[in-house]
Amino acid sequence: MMVEGADYFVYRIPFANRANPAMTVVNDDGTFDIYLNTLFDDARLARELRHELIHIEHDHFYSNAPIESLEREAKGGAK
């Protein structure tokens, strides 16, 4: 999956624990860094990467909507 019109960089690193499989950081220049926790298997990380890209594609990082709503949308549900 690619997000048109958005620059993002993906990093695979081991996190300190398995509390979170992935996270995205918005940089000052408008690009995104997506960090994938290598403590999880590749299949899970592929799903998590798609999830994070949906957040980017739908401008969730610039939204004031409740996080529950944004997460539901990123998981394929309605807002």
Backbone bond lengths (Angstrom), bond angles and torsions (degrees), N, CA, C in turn:
res aa  C-N    CA-C-N  psi(-1)  N-CA   C-N-CA  omega(-1)  CA-C   N-CA-C  phi
1 M - - - 1.461 - - 1.522 108.39 -
2 M 1.305 115.61 133.82 1.462 122.41 176.13 1.521 107.75 -119.04
3 V 1.303 115.89 149.38 1.460 120.82 176.19 1.518 106.82 -110.23
4 E 1.325 115.92 113.20 1.450 121.05 -178.63 1.523 110.48 -70.11
5 G 1.319 116.33 134.39 1.458 121.11 176.31 1.512 114.57 81.66
6 A 1.326 117.85 8.75 1.465 120.73 178.77 1.523 108.86 -129.85
7 D 1.304 115.69 134.78 1.458 120.83 175.56 1.515 108.41 -98.02
8 Y 1.314 115.78 128.38 1.458 120.05 179.13 1.520 109.61 -144.20
9 F 1.296 114.54 154.35 1.453 122.70 -178.58 1.519 107.36 -127.62
10 V 1.314 116.36 136.51 1.458 121.49 -177.08 1.522 108.82 -111.94
11 Y 1.327 115.05 129.75 1.458 122.07 178.95 1.516 109.46 -123.31
12 R 1.306 116.06 130.66 1.463 121.76 175.79 1.525 107.12 -103.16
13 I 1.330 116.18 112.24 1.461 120.92 -178.91 1.527 109.29 -139.66
14 P 1.328 117.28 154.42 1.464 118.79 173.78 1.526 109.31 -79.20
15 F 1.320 116.78 125.84 1.464 121.08 173.99 1.530 107.88 -79.56
16 A 1.297 117.00 172.69 1.464 121.43 179.89 1.527 112.15 -68.03
17 N 1.352 116.76 -24.48 1.462 120.78 -179.69 1.526 108.74 -157.23
18 R 1.332 116.03 -173.88 1.466 121.12 -178.86 1.537 112.13 -100.07
19 A 1.303 117.26 25.98 1.470 120.83 -179.12 1.524 111.68 -67.68
20 N 1.324 117.95 -27.86 1.453 121.55 -176.62 1.531 108.76 -146.44
21 P 1.330 118.20 128.54 1.461 119.39 179.93 1.533 114.37 -81.05
22 A 1.335 117.13 -20.79 1.462 119.90 -177.96 1.517 110.35 -159.74
23 M 1.323 114.73 156.30 1.466 120.23 173.92 1.520 108.91 -153.87
24 T 1.330 114.80 153.53 1.457 121.17 179.72 1.517 109.03 -123.10
25 V 1.330 114.40 139.49 1.466 121.89 178.15 1.521 107.75 -119.70
26 V 1.338 116.56 132.96 1.460 121.66 174.82 1.527 107.38 -89.43
27 N 1.321 116.42 124.66 1.461 121.17 -179.92 1.522 110.50 -88.09
28 D 1.313 115.80 160.96 1.467 121.72 -178.62 1.528 113.15 -58.97
29 D 1.320 116.49 -27.04 1.467 119.66 -178.52 1.532 113.05 -89.53
30 G 1.339 117.13 7.17 1.455 121.34 178.01 1.518 114.70 88.76
31 T 1.327 117.07 -2.51 1.459 120.11 174.95 1.529 108.80 -83.52
32 F 1.317 115.32 169.79 1.456 121.32 -178.79 1.523 109.95 -125.17
33 D 1.309 116.63 140.79 1.455 122.59 170.46 1.521 107.27 -109.90
34 I 1.331 116.28 123.79 1.456 121.63 177.38 1.521 107.11 -108.29
35 Y 1.320 115.89 122.57 1.456 121.88 179.58 1.519 109.10 -106.35
36 L 1.338 115.97 126.51 1.457 122.05 178.34 1.524 108.58 -109.75
37 N 1.307 116.04 129.82 1.455 123.28 -176.71 1.531 109.60 -81.22
38 T 1.325 117.26 109.77 1.458 121.52 -176.58 1.528 113.38 -71.50
39 L 1.316 118.00 0.94 1.461 120.38 172.87 1.526 110.45 -74.32
40 F 1.345 117.32 -10.54 1.463 123.48 176.94 1.528 108.91 -102.44
41 D 1.340 116.60 157.15 1.470 120.62 -178.45 1.532 111.05 -74.97
42 D 1.327 115.39 163.78 1.466 121.82 -175.24 1.522 113.30 -60.72
43 A 1.328 117.75 -37.25 1.466 120.00 179.42 1.519 110.79 -63.40
44 R 1.304 116.76 -43.46 1.472 120.72 178.43 1.524 110.28 -64.88
45 L 1.321 116.83 -41.44 1.466 119.67 -179.28 1.522 111.95 -66.17
46 A 1.320 117.40 -33.74 1.470 120.35 176.42 1.527 109.86 -63.63
47 R 1.341 117.27 -42.64 1.478 120.61 177.48 1.521 110.46 -64.59
48 E 1.313 117.11 -42.66 1.464 121.03 -179.14 1.522 111.53 -66.14
49 L 1.322 117.55 -37.02 1.459 120.43 177.34 1.523 109.92 -62.89
50 R 1.333 117.15 -45.97 1.480 119.99 176.93 1.526 110.53 -58.20
51 H 1.323 116.83 -41.88 1.470 122.02 179.44 1.533 110.49 -59.95
52 E 1.311 117.14 -47.62 1.462 120.97 -179.83 1.528 110.90 -64.94
53 L 1.325 117.55 -37.91 1.461 120.31 178.21 1.524 112.10 -65.91
54 I 1.319 117.27 -33.39 1.470 120.06 175.03 1.522 109.93 -63.87
55 H 1.328 117.34 -41.50 1.468 119.95 176.17 1.528 110.37 -57.46
56 I 1.329 117.07 -44.23 1.465 120.94 179.83 1.529 110.17 -65.48
57 E 1.323 116.45 -48.10 1.463 121.80 -177.70 1.529 112.40 -58.32
58 H 1.324 117.34 -35.70 1.469 121.86 -177.26 1.535 112.74 -96.09
59 D 1.322 117.32 12.86 1.474 122.61 177.28 1.528 112.91 56.89
60 H 1.316 117.31 32.51 1.464 120.64 -179.06 1.524 113.13 -62.59
61 F 1.313 117.50 -26.86 1.462 119.66 -177.83 1.527 112.26 -74.04
62 Y 1.323 116.06 -8.13 1.462 120.94 178.38 1.522 111.74 -116.75
63 S 1.307 116.57 15.55 1.462 122.13 -175.77 1.522 111.29 -101.50
64 N 1.308 115.55 149.12 1.465 121.57 174.56 1.528 111.58 -100.50
65 A 1.329 116.62 6.57 1.468 120.82 179.62 1.526 109.68 -65.71
66 P 1.309 117.16 155.06 1.476 120.02 177.80 1.531 110.84 -59.87
67 I 1.309 116.51 140.93 1.458 121.96 -178.02 1.524 111.95 -56.09
68 E 1.321 116.58 -35.00 1.471 119.76 179.51 1.523 110.82 -60.50
69 S 1.330 115.87 -40.49 1.461 121.74 179.19 1.528 110.83 -65.57
70 L 1.322 116.60 -43.32 1.462 120.92 -179.21 1.525 110.96 -66.69
71 E 1.320 116.34 -40.24 1.460 119.92 178.53 1.521 111.41 -66.39
72 R 1.319 116.89 -40.16 1.468 120.95 177.67 1.524 110.11 -61.00
73 E 1.325 116.70 -43.52 1.460 120.52 178.77 1.526 110.82 -64.17
74 A 1.324 117.35 -42.88 1.461 121.04 -179.52 1.525 112.16 -66.53
75 K 1.320 116.43 -23.64 1.475 120.58 177.76 1.523 111.55 -89.78
76 G 1.335 117.06 4.16 1.449 120.14 175.28 1.504 114.88 102.59
77 G 1.319 118.28 3.27 1.459 121.32 178.81 1.512 111.87 -94.63
78 A 1.292 115.51 -178.43 1.467 121.57 178.36 1.521 108.92 -81.46
79 K 1.329 114.83 162.80 1.464 120.88 178.37 1.492 112.73 -66.14
